[in-house]
């Protein structure tokens, strides 16, 4: 049997959660107008780092994700609703046992320097993330690759070490953009994307101009995009209100209702896969005992978080990352609820009664993270737990705090399918990478590996359900809420009727997908 995954109708994480409500003055959804070319889009982004580069191996922030997808393409694009959309690959299919995947490539696509893209460029780009010398954030996900070969000028064949039905979405990750073979000058920004890099000042701004030879005739409508690094959400809001920028990400939920009725401004609310969380390092002596971790999960009032931190723009989560926007969401998990007395009992049993810890936070992982940490501290006090909140610097949070401290604020925007999300953040393979809780559970790892090779849909669902159960019960993740993406735009900016829910700003591809109305 050959499994083909090259059709636009294929949903990874099916359901209505992938769309967006774009709200105007009336509070009613705005229908997309016909895209119009031209103009300069000014985009204010709050997640950035002054030390980041255009090296595809390391794309941590929203600023860099947006910039990479302005200037470069992947083999596969994730569309609204989690649809896999052919990008530089026109099709892909596997052999019967899911160990060999063949990608057919689009012909006649040029890099910004005039070079025609071919299979050798794709092989080079994939191999950047493999081997002992790679610094790639996704090395754990491509570790499954045994070999990658250019089997024709327009064909790449990837052989895996083990079966994996969910492998193709790996090629849609931001790190997996395609760059010219043997060109290690990544900061030149050469790609096949809809815009050509003019200026990039890390932590300050970037400017790109329209690629006149772009191979997508229905994308990249702006003449130019100026992206500004604006950390403070109030400063971004003021910039949008006063016309200094046209689009901003990460609206403060506590002021979102005001944004929705602001003249000339639309609130872009997208339901999807993002969860706000607090992560416990399971190898730290304080959190090694599963009873302590369970107590911490029972010491947080989730509805209070939805009400006060999200202002209602979200819902209660259950300490695992697979929401109902995913195909294999487990709806039958017992819900963790606020129970200070049970938390006290668990801590007493674990010999950790009167636990004191420091929760490291800044508003970099999500708007309101510091306030959420302080609210958690109030909840936990009722369970006899003392949480001291350490407010950390915004710049460098991902590199200096996240995954480095025993207890820290975090967020995940989700991934294209269950395997990517669970493998990237919680598997044994991801230790030393994105597995920031250092959680290593044999039963979880066994079920996750089995799910990759399982062709029977019902059995695969059972395996992913088991992964979610184990992680919710035993993992180091405290995920109290699912948060809606809240972005905002000037009303003159047009959007598609459906907006991606995998990331904010239309999957961080608004520069290519949006336009100015006539």
QUIZITA-V519984 format. One record per helix or strand of 3 or more residues. SS is the DSSP state (2 for helix, 1 for strand). FROM is the first residue (numbers start at 1). LEN is the number of residues. Records with the same first field share a line. If there is no record, write none. Layout:
SS: FROM-LEN ; FROM-LEN
This chain:
2: 16-3 ; 62-10 ; 80-3 ; 119-9 ; 139-4 ; 168-5 ; 174-3 ; 186-3 ; 233-9 ; 253-8 ; 290-9 ; 302-7 ; 340-10 ; 369-13 ; 397-4 ; 418-9 ; 428-3 ; 442-12 ; 457-18 ; 504-5 ; 510-4
1: 20-4 ; 40-6 ; 76-3 ; 83-4 ; 89-6 ; 100-6 ; 145-8 ; 155-6 ; 195-7 ; 205-6 ; 224-6 ; 265-6 ; 275-6 ; 314-3 ; 356-6 ; 386-6 ; 407-6 ; 477-7 ; 485-6
